[in-house]
Amino acid sequence: MSAGVKEEAEKIYELLRNYIPSEWDGKKAILELKEADYYWRRPEWIGWYFESKPHRILVENIGGSFGPKYGRTQFDYKRNYVWDFKTHVDNSGAWAIINDMEAMDRCIQEYGGVGLILAIGSAEYDDEKRTFRYWHEQFKGGKSKYEYERIKRGATSRVRKITFVLRKIEVLCLT
């Protein structure tokens, strides 16, 4: 890892460590996402929250912009180097899902690497009555097209996360 990448990674880490709250409430996060007009209707709010909030913090404090786009994959942030923000719920499995391999390979080829910033923590899930899910559905004005298609296919609805407790932030650089 070059000195420049390491310096930028350390700066990003410090800013996020200081500005990202350790406890995320689903309703408050969705309201914040709506205010930012950023994917607030989506059920996996923790992922969208950790894309939106760090991007705003970093742009306001050290500049930068959105990263490059390859096909349908948009990297979340670029200053001198390309970074992507991901959230991993460690009480739901061992694997963290990142971007598609083709986009990662193309970004590494073009920029020499890509950094991953992982928010790792645990989630609390909706109750048996799906109170949070119904709140979110009403807040966004009813069922989405995706929800109607899911029902039509007979697929089950995933239980929603209602809170997330951030345990640590990890910064990885892939070359």
Secondary structure, 3 states (H helix, E strand, C coil): CCHHHHHHHHHHHHHHHHHCCCEEEHHHHHHHHHHCCCCCCCCCHHHHHHHHHHHHHHHHHHCCECCCEECCEECCEECCCEEEEEEEECCCCCCCCCCCHHHHHHHHHHHCCEEEEEEEEEEEECCCCCHHHHHHHHHCCCCCHHHHHHHHHCCCCCCCEEEEEEEEEEEEEEC
